[in-house]
Amino acid sequence: MSRKEDFGDQLIEALQEAVAYQRGELENARVDRVELTARTTRVVPPPRYDADRIRSIRRRLGVSQPVFAGLLNVSGGTVRAWEQGLRDPDGPSLRLLEVAESHPAALLAHVVGVEG
């Protein structure tokens, strides 16, 4: 059987199974219901962070730039550039900064003291 026929057979079987489920003919069917969808929910974008706000978050956490970088999984150079206003955070970093600002314990839970 070719790959194309195999896919077609699988597709037909899946559709038959969906119809049987809809009719209530399937017992013990696993169903994952998604409550939040793009139709019913809007995700609020993270705020923008300038150099002063980023520095303030880091100082409130009481960590150095390298430790803050580790908590956010970015380079120390990136944190330095943000705090100097040379670069602006974007993408997932914005959401992580939001977490650091509003739920600092979530990030600080990953800090382990080192005896020197």
A tleap script that builds the chain and sets N, CA, C and O, in Angstrom:
source leaprc.protein.ff14SB
mol = sequence {
  NMET SER ARG LYS GLU ASP PHE GLY ASP GLN
  LEU ILE GLU ALA LEU GLN GLU ALA VAL ALA
  TYR GLN ARG GLY GLU LEU GLU ASN ALA ARG
  VAL ASP ARG VAL GLU LEU THR ALA ARG THR
  THR ARG VAL VAL PRO PRO PRO ARG TYR ASP
  ALA ASP ARG ILE ARG SER ILE ARG ARG ARG
  LEU GLY VAL SER GLN PRO VAL PHE ALA GLY
  LEU LEU ASN VAL SER GLY GLY THR VAL ARG
  ALA TRP GLU GLN GLY LEU ARG ASP PRO ASP
  GLY PRO SER LEU ARG LEU LEU GLU VAL ALA
  GLU SER HIE PRO ALA ALA LEU LEU ALA HIE
  VAL VAL GLY VAL GLU CGLY
}
set mol.1.N position { 0.854 -1.166 0.000 }
set mol.1.CA position { 0.000 0.000 0.000 }
set mol.1.C position { 0.904 1.235 0.000 }
set mol.1.O position { 1.855 1.303 0.779 }
set mol.2.N position { 0.624 2.189 -0.845 }
set mol.2.CA position { 1.460 3.380 -0.913 }
set mol.2.C position { 1.150 4.291 0.268 }
set mol.2.O position { 0.135 4.151 0.950 }
set mol.3.N position { 2.040 5.200 0.472 }
set mol.3.CA position { 1.886 6.135 1.585 }
set mol.3.C position { 0.601 6.955 1.431 }
set mol.3.O position { -0.079 7.250 2.413 }
set mol.4.N position { 0.282 7.316 0.192 }
set mol.4.CA position { -0.911 8.110 -0.087 }
set mol.4.C position { -2.173 7.322 0.275 }
set mol.4.O position { -3.083 7.867 0.899 }
set mol.5.N position { -2.231 6.060 -0.109 }
set mol.5.CA position { -3.382 5.228 0.216 }
set mol.5.C position { -3.481 5.010 1.716 }
set mol.5.O position { -4.575 5.002 2.280 }
set mol.6.N position { -2.334 4.832 2.358 }
set mol.6.CA position { -2.298 4.642 3.794 }
set mol.6.C position { -2.883 5.875 4.490 }
set mol.6.O position { -3.675 5.729 5.420 }
set mol.7.N position { -2.516 7.065 4.065 }
set mol.7.CA position { -3.046 8.294 4.642 }
set mol.7.C position { -4.553 8.388 4.402 }
set mol.7.O position { -5.310 8.750 5.303 }
set mol.8.N position { -4.973 8.068 3.210 }
set mol.8.CA position { -6.395 8.108 2.883 }
set mol.8.C position { -7.191 7.172 3.764 }
set mol.8.O position { -8.253 7.534 4.269 }
set mol.9.N position { -6.674 5.957 3.951 }
set mol.9.CA position { -7.346 4.990 4.822 }
set mol.9.C position { -7.413 5.507 6.264 }
set mol.9.O position { -8.431 5.361 6.940 }
set mol.10.N position { -6.334 6.102 6.713 }
set mol.10.CA position { -6.308 6.640 8.075 }
set mol.10.C position { -7.299 7.790 8.223 }
set mol.10.O position { -7.970 7.915 9.248 }
set mol.11.N position { -7.381 8.606 7.220 }
set mol.11.CA position { -8.303 9.733 7.247 }
set mol.11.C position { -9.754 9.255 7.295 }
set mol.11.O position { -10.559 9.765 8.075 }
set mol.12.N position { -10.077 8.280 6.464 }
set mol.12.CA position { -11.437 7.722 6.461 }
set mol.12.C position { -11.759 7.105 7.812 }
set mol.12.O position { -12.847 7.314 8.347 }
set mol.13.N position { -10.825 6.350 8.364 }
set mol.13.CA position { -11.034 5.722 9.671 }
set mol.13.C position { -11.250 6.782 10.754 }
set mol.13.O position { -12.116 6.620 11.615 }
set mol.14.N position { -10.477 7.851 10.715 }
set mol.14.CA position { -10.620 8.918 11.705 }
set mol.14.C position { -11.979 9.596 11.589 }
set mol.14.O position { -12.601 9.919 12.601 }
set mol.15.N position { -12.442 9.812 10.363 }
set mol.15.CA position { -13.750 10.427 10.163 }
set mol.15.C position { -14.876 9.506 10.641 }
set mol.15.O position { -15.849 9.966 11.239 }
set mol.16.N position { -14.741 8.226 10.379 }
set mol.16.CA position { -15.747 7.266 10.852 }
set mol.16.C position { -15.795 7.254 12.381 }
set mol.16.O position { -16.865 7.170 12.985 }
set mol.17.N position { -14.633 7.339 12.976 }
set mol.17.CA position { -14.547 7.369 14.437 }
set mol.17.C position { -15.191 8.649 14.986 }
set mol.17.O position { -15.884 8.606 16.003 }
set mol.18.N position { -14.965 9.780 14.322 }
set mol.18.CA position { -15.566 11.046 14.752 }
set mol.18.C position { -17.091 10.986 14.669 }
set mol.18.O position { -17.783 11.480 15.559 }
set mol.19.N position { -17.608 10.391 13.612 }
set mol.19.CA position { -19.059 10.257 13.457 }
set mol.19.C position { -19.613 9.350 14.553 }
set mol.19.O position { -20.651 9.651 15.142 }
set mol.20.N position { -18.928 8.248 14.827 }
set mol.20.CA position { -19.372 7.321 15.869 }
set mol.20.C position { -19.364 8.014 17.228 }
set mol.20.O position { -20.266 7.803 18.039 }
set mol.21.N position { -18.364 8.827 17.475 }
set mol.21.CA position { -18.308 9.560 18.741 }
set mol.21.C position { -19.485 10.527 18.839 }
set mol.21.O position { -20.154 10.597 19.870 }
set mol.22.N position { -19.732 11.259 17.781 }
set mol.22.CA position { -20.822 12.232 17.756 }
set mol.22.C position { -22.171 11.561 18.021 }
set mol.22.O position { -23.045 12.141 18.665 }
set mol.23.N position { -22.327 10.355 17.528 }
set mol.23.CA position { -23.584 9.609 17.726 }
set mol.23.C position { -23.663 8.953 19.096 }
set mol.23.O position { -24.697 8.389 19.454 }
set mol.24.N position { -22.574 9.022 19.869 }
set mol.24.CA position { -22.551 8.399 21.190 }
set mol.24.C position { -22.283 6.915 21.136 }
set mol.24.O position { -22.569 6.209 22.103 }
set mol.25.N position { -21.743 6.417 20.037 }
set mol.25.CA position { -21.505 4.993 19.855 }
set mol.25.C position { -20.152 4.536 20.391 }
set mol.25.O position { -19.892 3.334 20.453 }
set mol.26.N position { -19.300 5.455 20.773 }
set mol.26.CA position { -17.973 5.083 21.283 }
set mol.26.C position { -17.952 5.163 22.796 }
set mol.26.O position { -18.325 6.182 23.376 }
set mol.27.N position { -17.519 4.096 23.430 }
set mol.27.CA position { -17.367 4.098 24.873 }
set mol.27.C position { -15.908 4.371 25.201 }
set mol.27.O position { -15.006 4.016 24.442 }
set mol.28.N position { -15.696 5.005 26.337 }
set mol.28.CA position { -14.340 5.290 26.812 }
set mol.28.C position { -13.513 6.097 25.815 }
set mol.28.O position { -12.294 5.938 25.743 }
set mol.29.N position { -14.164 6.945 25.061 }
set mol.29.CA position { -13.427 7.788 24.123 }
set mol.29.C position { -12.747 8.908 24.896 }
set mol.29.O position { -13.346 9.518 25.782 }
set mol.30.N position { -11.513 9.169 24.559 }
set mol.30.CA position { -10.769 10.252 25.204 }
set mol.30.C position { -11.090 11.545 24.468 }
set mol.30.O position { -10.930 11.639 23.251 }
set mol.31.N position { -11.538 12.522 25.210 }
set mol.31.CA position { -11.893 13.809 24.621 }
set mol.31.C position { -11.198 14.912 25.404 }
set mol.31.O position { -11.352 15.009 26.622 }
set mol.32.N position { -10.449 15.725 24.716 }
set mol.32.CA position { -9.810 16.881 25.329 }
set mol.32.C position { -10.590 18.117 24.918 }
set mol.32.O position { -10.584 18.506 23.750 }
set mol.33.N position { -11.247 18.719 25.864 }
set mol.33.CA position { -12.020 19.918 25.577 }
set mol.33.C position { -11.138 21.137 25.856 }
set mol.33.O position { -10.530 21.249 26.920 }
set mol.34.N position { -11.085 22.017 24.909 }
set mol.34.CA position { -10.318 23.243 25.041 }
set mol.34.C position { -11.288 24.362 25.365 }
set mol.34.O position { -12.193 24.658 24.585 }
set mol.35.N position { -11.094 24.988 26.533 }
set mol.35.CA position { -12.014 26.029 26.955 }
set mol.35.C position { -11.670 27.392 26.379 }
set mol.35.O position { -12.561 28.192 26.094 }
set mol.36.N position { -10.389 27.659 26.210 }
set mol.36.CA position { -9.960 28.954 25.704 }
set mol.36.C position { -9.527 28.803 24.250 }
set mol.36.O position { -8.558 28.108 23.947 }
set mol.37.N position { -10.249 29.453 23.371 }
set mol.37.CA position { -9.926 29.390 21.956 }
set mol.37.C position { -9.783 30.800 21.403 }
set mol.37.O position { -10.143 31.774 22.064 }
set mol.38.N position { -9.265 30.902 20.209 }
set mol.38.CA position { -9.100 32.200 19.568 }
set mol.38.C position { -10.449 32.864 19.307 }
set mol.38.O position { -10.529 34.087 19.194 }
set mol.39.N position { -11.485 32.077 19.214 }
set mol.39.CA position { -12.819 32.648 18.981 }
set mol.39.C position { -13.400 33.302 20.223 }
set mol.39.O position { -14.169 34.259 20.133 }
set mol.40.N position { -13.020 32.769 21.401 }
set mol.40.CA position { -13.639 33.239 22.638 }
set mol.40.C position { -12.694 34.018 23.547 }
set mol.40.O position { -13.116 34.532 24.583 }
set mol.41.N position { -11.436 34.110 23.173 }
set mol.41.CA position { -10.439 34.681 24.062 }
set mol.41.C position { -9.518 35.625 23.313 }
set mol.41.O position { -9.232 35.432 22.131 }
set mol.42.N position { -9.063 36.635 24.010 }
set mol.42.CA position { -8.048 37.543 23.463 }
set mol.42.C position { -6.889 37.572 24.447 }
set mol.42.O position { -7.092 37.805 25.638 }
set mol.43.N position { -5.678 37.337 23.960 }
set mol.43.CA position { -4.496 37.374 24.801 }
set mol.43.C position { -3.968 38.808 24.800 }
set mol.43.O position { -3.662 39.376 23.751 }
set mol.44.N position { -3.870 39.374 25.996 }
set mol.44.CA position { -3.373 40.741 26.124 }
set mol.44.C position { -1.871 40.733 25.875 }
set mol.44.O position { -1.151 39.957 26.503 }
set mol.45.N position { -1.385 41.579 24.974 }
set mol.45.CA position { 0.054 41.599 24.714 }
set mol.45.C position { 0.828 42.120 25.930 }
set mol.45.O position { 0.294 42.903 26.715 }
set mol.46.N position { 2.069 41.693 26.083 }
set mol.46.CA position { 2.855 42.184 27.220 }
set mol.46.C position { 3.176 43.662 27.034 }
set mol.46.O position { 3.181 44.168 25.912 }
set mol.47.N position { 3.445 44.353 28.147 }
set mol.47.CA position { 3.800 45.768 28.030 }
set mol.47.C position { 5.187 45.947 27.437 }
set mol.47.O position { 5.949 44.990 27.301 }
set mol.48.N position { 5.500 47.172 27.091 }
set mol.48.CA position { 6.845 47.515 26.621 }
set mol.48.C position { 7.700 47.837 27.836 }
set mol.48.O position { 7.191 48.337 28.840 }
set mol.49.N position { 8.972 47.558 27.755 }
set mol.49.CA position { 9.885 47.801 28.857 }
set mol.49.C position { 11.042 48.664 28.393 }
set mol.49.O position { 11.749 48.314 27.447 }
set mol.50.N position { 11.236 49.811 29.071 }
set mol.50.CA position { 12.384 50.649 28.763 }
set mol.50.C position { 13.512 50.310 29.741 }
set mol.50.O position { 13.338 49.493 30.646 }
set mol.51.N position { 14.661 50.943 29.549 }
set mol.51.CA position { 15.855 50.639 30.341 }
set mol.51.C position { 15.611 50.809 31.836 }
set mol.51.O position { 15.998 49.945 32.623 }
set mol.52.N position { 14.978 51.906 32.239 }
set mol.52.CA position { 14.755 52.158 33.661 }
set mol.52.C position { 13.848 51.119 34.292 }
set mol.52.O position { 14.082 50.684 35.420 }
set mol.53.N position { 12.824 50.727 33.572 }
set mol.53.CA position { 11.875 49.741 34.110 }
set mol.53.C position { 12.545 48.376 34.271 }
set mol.53.O position { 12.304 47.679 35.256 }
set mol.54.N position { 13.382 47.996 33.310 }
set mol.54.CA position { 14.094 46.718 33.381 }
set mol.54.C position { 15.075 46.730 34.550 }
set mol.54.O position { 15.141 45.769 35.317 }
set mol.55.N position { 15.827 47.803 34.686 }
set mol.55.CA position { 16.776 47.930 35.791 }
set mol.55.C position { 16.039 47.867 37.132 }
set mol.55.O position { 16.514 47.240 38.079 }
set mol.56.N position { 14.885 48.517 37.202 }
set mol.56.CA position { 14.080 48.520 38.421 }
set mol.56.C position { 13.612 47.106 38.781 }
set mol.56.O position { 13.644 46.720 39.949 }
set mol.57.N position { 13.187 46.351 37.799 }
set mol.57.CA position { 12.747 44.967 38.039 }
set mol.57.C position { 13.901 44.146 38.589 }
set mol.57.O position { 13.752 43.424 39.575 }
set mol.58.N position { 15.053 44.264 37.940 }
set mol.58.CA position { 16.224 43.486 38.372 }
set mol.58.C position { 16.627 43.850 39.798 }
set mol.58.O position { 16.925 42.972 40.608 }
set mol.59.N position { 16.636 45.136 40.097 }
set mol.59.CA position { 17.020 45.571 41.447 }
set mol.59.C position { 16.002 45.123 42.487 }
set mol.59.O position { 16.378 44.751 43.598 }
set mol.60.N position { 14.723 45.153 42.141 }
set mol.60.CA position { 13.685 44.668 43.050 }
set mol.60.C position { 13.880 43.190 43.359 }
set mol.60.O position { 13.610 42.738 44.472 }
set mol.61.N position { 14.355 42.433 42.356 }
set mol.61.CA position { 14.646 41.009 42.572 }
set mol.61.C position { 15.918 40.826 43.392 }
set mol.61.O position { 16.134 39.773 43.990 }
set mol.62.N position { 16.760 41.863 43.415 }
set mol.62.CA position { 18.001 41.792 44.183 }
set mol.62.C position { 19.044 40.893 43.560 }
set mol.62.O position { 19.773 40.196 44.267 }
set mol.63.N position { 19.122 40.904 42.225 }
set mol.63.CA position { 20.084 40.040 41.530 }
set mol.63.C position { 20.979 40.874 40.614 }
set mol.63.O position { 20.612 41.970 40.189 }
set mol.64.N position { 22.146 40.336 40.325 }
set mol.64.CA position { 23.078 40.976 39.398 }
set mol.64.C position { 22.587 40.795 37.961 }
set mol.64.O position { 21.674 40.013 37.695 }
set mol.65.N position { 23.212 41.533 37.043 }
set mol.65.CA position { 22.845 41.374 35.632 }
set mol.65.C position { 23.044 39.948 35.138 }
set mol.65.O position { 22.164 39.421 34.457 }
set mol.66.N position { 24.180 39.290 35.456 }
set mol.66.CA position { 24.344 37.903 34.993 }
set mol.66.C position { 23.291 36.942 35.555 }
set mol.66.O position { 22.830 36.047 34.848 }
set mol.67.N position { 22.912 37.124 36.819 }
set mol.67.CA position { 21.887 36.248 37.408 }
set mol.67.C position { 20.536 36.534 36.759 }
set mol.67.O position { 19.796 35.607 36.430 }
set mol.68.N position { 20.214 37.808 36.575 }
set mol.68.CA position { 18.964 38.183 35.921 }
set mol.68.C position { 18.915 37.591 34.515 }
set mol.68.O position { 17.883 37.076 34.084 }
set mol.69.N position { 20.035 37.669 33.807 }
set mol.69.CA position { 20.116 37.095 32.459 }
set mol.69.C position { 19.833 35.597 32.509 }
set mol.69.O position { 19.105 35.069 31.668 }
set mol.70.N position { 20.409 34.917 33.492 }
set mol.70.CA position { 20.166 33.478 33.627 }
set mol.70.C position { 18.710 33.163 33.906 }
set mol.70.O position { 18.167 32.193 33.377 }
set mol.71.N position { 18.072 33.985 34.741 }
set mol.71.CA position { 16.658 33.758 35.048 }
set mol.71.C position { 15.776 33.927 33.817 }
set mol.71.O position { 14.766 33.241 33.666 }
set mol.72.N position { 16.171 34.854 32.935 }
set mol.72.CA position { 15.385 35.108 31.726 }
set mol.72.C position { 15.871 34.276 30.538 }
set mol.72.O position { 15.283 34.323 29.458 }
set mol.73.N position { 16.942 33.519 30.744 }
set mol.73.CA position { 17.529 32.694 29.682 }
set mol.73.C position { 17.975 33.528 28.486 }
set mol.73.O position { 17.752 33.165 27.332 }
set mol.74.N position { 18.617 34.665 28.796 }
set mol.74.CA position { 19.227 35.512 27.774 }
set mol.74.C position { 20.680 35.739 28.184 }
set mol.74.O position { 21.077 35.358 29.285 }
set mol.75.N position { 21.460 36.343 27.330 }
set mol.75.CA position { 22.865 36.585 27.652 }
set mol.75.C position { 23.004 37.802 28.566 }
set mol.75.O position { 22.134 38.672 28.616 }
set mol.76.N position { 24.113 37.833 29.279 }
set mol.76.CA position { 24.402 39.000 30.111 }
set mol.76.C position { 24.510 40.255 29.271 }
set mol.76.O position { 24.102 41.334 29.702 }
set mol.77.N position { 25.062 40.119 28.066 }
set mol.77.CA position { 25.173 41.255 27.152 }
set mol.77.C position { 23.816 41.807 26.756 }
set mol.77.O position { 23.657 43.011 26.553 }
set mol.78.N position { 22.843 40.920 26.649 }
set mol.78.CA position { 21.483 41.352 26.302 }
set mol.78.C position { 20.898 42.198 27.417 }
set mol.78.O position { 20.326 43.257 27.159 }
set mol.79.N position { 21.037 41.739 28.661 }
set mol.79.CA position { 20.527 42.514 29.800 }
set mol.79.C position { 21.245 43.856 29.877 }
set mol.79.O position { 20.610 44.886 30.105 }
set mol.80.N position { 22.546 43.853 29.692 }
set mol.80.CA position { 23.320 45.108 29.710 }
set mol.80.C position { 22.804 46.075 28.649 }
set mol.80.O position { 22.597 47.257 28.923 }
set mol.81.N position { 22.599 45.562 27.437 }
set mol.81.CA position { 22.111 46.405 26.343 }
set mol.81.C position { 20.712 46.948 26.635 }
set mol.81.O position { 20.412 48.097 26.309 }
set mol.82.N position { 19.862 46.136 27.242 }
set mol.82.CA position { 18.526 46.608 27.615 }
set mol.82.C position { 18.628 47.737 28.628 }
set mol.82.O position { 17.982 48.775 28.481 }
set mol.83.N position { 19.453 47.528 29.669 }
set mol.83.CA position { 19.555 48.506 30.742 }
set mol.83.C position { 20.264 49.781 30.296 }
set mol.83.O position { 20.080 50.832 30.909 }
set mol.84.N position { 21.056 49.708 29.260 }
set mol.84.CA position { 21.713 50.897 28.716 }
set mol.84.C position { 20.871 51.567 27.640 }
set mol.84.O position { 21.249 52.613 27.112 }
set mol.85.N position { 19.736 50.968 27.317 }
set mol.85.CA position { 18.858 51.539 26.303 }
set mol.85.C position { 19.351 51.342 24.883 }
set mol.85.O position { 18.890 52.015 23.961 }
set mol.86.N position { 20.293 50.416 24.702 }
set mol.86.CA position { 20.842 50.157 23.368 }
set mol.86.C position { 19.956 49.213 22.562 }
set mol.86.O position { 19.935 49.258 21.332 }
set mol.87.N position { 19.229 48.363 23.271 }
set mol.87.CA position { 18.318 47.415 22.623 }
set mol.87.C position { 17.025 47.355 23.415 }
set mol.87.O position { 16.999 47.624 24.616 }
set mol.88.N position { 15.959 46.999 22.725 }
set mol.88.CA position { 14.671 46.806 23.378 }
set mol.88.C position { 14.336 45.329 23.391 }
set mol.88.O position { 14.535 44.638 22.392 }
set mol.89.N position { 13.829 44.837 24.510 }
set mol.89.CA position { 13.420 43.426 24.539 }
set mol.89.C position { 12.247 43.202 23.591 }
set mol.89.O position { 11.450 44.107 23.342 }
set mol.90.N position { 12.155 41.986 23.070 }
set mol.90.CA position { 11.043 41.651 22.191 }
set mol.90.C position { 10.676 40.186 22.371 }
set mol.90.O position { 11.325 39.458 23.122 }
set mol.91.N position { 9.646 39.771 21.685 }
set mol.91.CA position { 9.222 38.371 21.698 }
set mol.91.C position { 8.983 37.831 23.091 }
set mol.91.O position { 8.410 38.517 23.937 }
set mol.92.N position { 9.419 36.600 23.339 }
set mol.92.CA position { 9.188 35.952 24.628 }
set mol.92.C position { 9.819 36.707 25.804 }
set mol.92.O position { 9.357 36.584 26.938 }
set mol.93.N position { 10.863 37.479 25.539 }
set mol.93.CA position { 11.512 38.238 26.612 }
set mol.93.C position { 10.549 39.227 27.249 }
set mol.93.O position { 10.603 39.454 28.458 }
set mol.94.N position { 9.670 39.815 26.450 }
set mol.94.CA position { 8.686 40.743 27.004 }
set mol.94.C position { 7.776 40.046 28.010 }
set mol.94.O position { 7.493 40.593 29.076 }
set mol.95.N position { 7.323 38.852 27.677 }
set mol.95.CA position { 6.437 38.119 28.586 }
set mol.95.C position { 7.206 37.717 29.841 }
set mol.95.O position { 6.661 37.781 30.943 }
set mol.96.N position { 8.481 37.300 29.689 }
set mol.96.CA position { 9.283 36.924 30.855 }
set mol.96.C position { 9.525 38.115 31.768 }
set mol.96.O position { 9.504 37.974 32.990 }
set mol.97.N position { 9.756 39.287 31.184 }
set mol.97.CA position { 9.917 40.490 32.001 }
set mol.97.C position { 8.626 40.801 32.752 }
set mol.97.O position { 8.656 41.239 33.902 }
set mol.98.N position { 7.508 40.572 32.100 }
set mol.98.CA position { 6.219 40.779 32.754 }
set mol.98.C position { 6.064 39.831 33.951 }
set mol.98.O position { 5.588 40.237 35.011 }
set mol.99.N position { 6.465 38.583 33.776 }
set mol.99.CA position { 6.420 37.615 34.880 }
set mol.99.C position { 7.368 38.049 35.991 }
set mol.99.O position { 7.017 37.993 37.170 }
set mol.100.N position { 8.566 38.480 35.616 }
set mol.100.CA position { 9.541 38.926 36.620 }
set mol.100.C position { 9.004 40.103 37.424 }
set mol.100.O position { 9.257 40.215 38.623 }
set mol.101.N position { 8.265 40.971 36.758 }
set mol.101.CA position { 7.728 42.155 37.420 }
set mol.101.C position { 6.525 41.827 38.307 }
set mol.101.O position { 6.424 42.328 39.427 }
set mol.102.N position { 5.622 40.994 37.813 }
set mol.102.CA position { 4.383 40.747 38.546 }
set mol.102.C position { 4.418 39.502 39.440 }
set mol.102.O position { 3.640 39.402 40.389 }
set mol.103.N position { 5.307 38.562 39.145 }
set mol.103.CA position { 5.410 37.325 39.942 }
set mol.103.C position { 6.880 36.969 40.147 }
set mol.103.O position { 7.330 35.923 39.678 }
set mol.104.N position { 7.627 37.814 40.833 }
set mol.104.CA position { 9.077 37.584 40.963 }
set mol.104.C position { 9.424 36.241 41.598 }
set mol.104.O position { 10.452 35.650 41.264 }
set mol.105.N position { 8.585 35.753 42.505 }
set mol.105.CA position { 8.873 34.472 43.164 }
set mol.105.C position { 8.939 33.326 42.161 }
set mol.105.O position { 9.654 32.349 42.384 }
set mol.106.N position { 8.199 33.438 41.058 }
set mol.106.CA position { 8.219 32.389 40.035 }
set mol.106.C position { 9.610 32.240 39.438 }
set mol.106.O position { 10.029 31.131 39.106 }
set mol.107.N position { 10.326 33.349 39.300 }
set mol.107.CA position { 11.685 33.265 38.762 }
set mol.107.C position { 12.703 32.994 39.860 }
set mol.107.O position { 13.635 32.212 39.672 }
set mol.108.N position { 12.522 33.647 41.015 }
set mol.108.CA position { 13.499 33.473 42.092 }
set mol.108.C position { 13.524 32.052 42.642 }
set mol.108.O position { 14.489 31.658 43.296 }
set mol.109.N position { 12.484 31.290 42.385 }
set mol.109.CA position { 12.467 29.891 42.816 }
set mol.109.C position { 13.575 29.082 42.134 }
set mol.109.O position { 13.910 27.984 42.579 }
set mol.110.N position { 14.135 29.625 41.064 }
set mol.110.CA position { 15.170 28.910 40.299 }
set mol.110.C position { 16.582 29.359 40.654 }
set mol.110.O position { 17.538 28.944 40.000 }
set mol.111.N position { 16.732 30.196 41.676 }
set mol.111.CA position { 18.045 30.667 42.104 }
set mol.111.C position { 18.536 29.749 43.202 }
set mol.111.O position { 17.823 29.479 44.169 }
set mol.112.N position { 19.756 29.273 43.046 }
set mol.112.CA position { 20.366 28.396 44.046 }
set mol.112.C position { 21.642 29.084 44.541 }
set mol.112.O position { 22.500 29.456 43.740 }
set mol.113.N position { 21.763 29.250 45.844 }
set mol.113.CA position { 22.962 29.857 46.413 }
set mol.113.C position { 24.179 28.977 46.234 }
set mol.113.O position { 24.074 27.750 46.247 }
set mol.114.N position { 25.331 29.598 46.067 }
set mol.114.CA position { 26.576 28.861 45.877 }
set mol.114.C position { 27.564 29.319 46.947 }
set mol.114.O position { 27.808 30.512 47.122 }
set mol.115.N position { 28.122 28.349 47.653 }
set mol.115.CA position { 29.145 28.657 48.670 }
set mol.115.C position { 30.482 28.816 47.956 }
set mol.115.O position { 30.826 27.996 47.105 }
set mol.116.N position { 31.224 29.836 48.283 }
set mol.116.CA position { 32.484 30.060 47.566 }
set mol.116.C position { 33.678 29.974 48.355 }
set mol.116.O position { 34.778 30.149 47.831 }
savepdb mol mol.pdb
quit
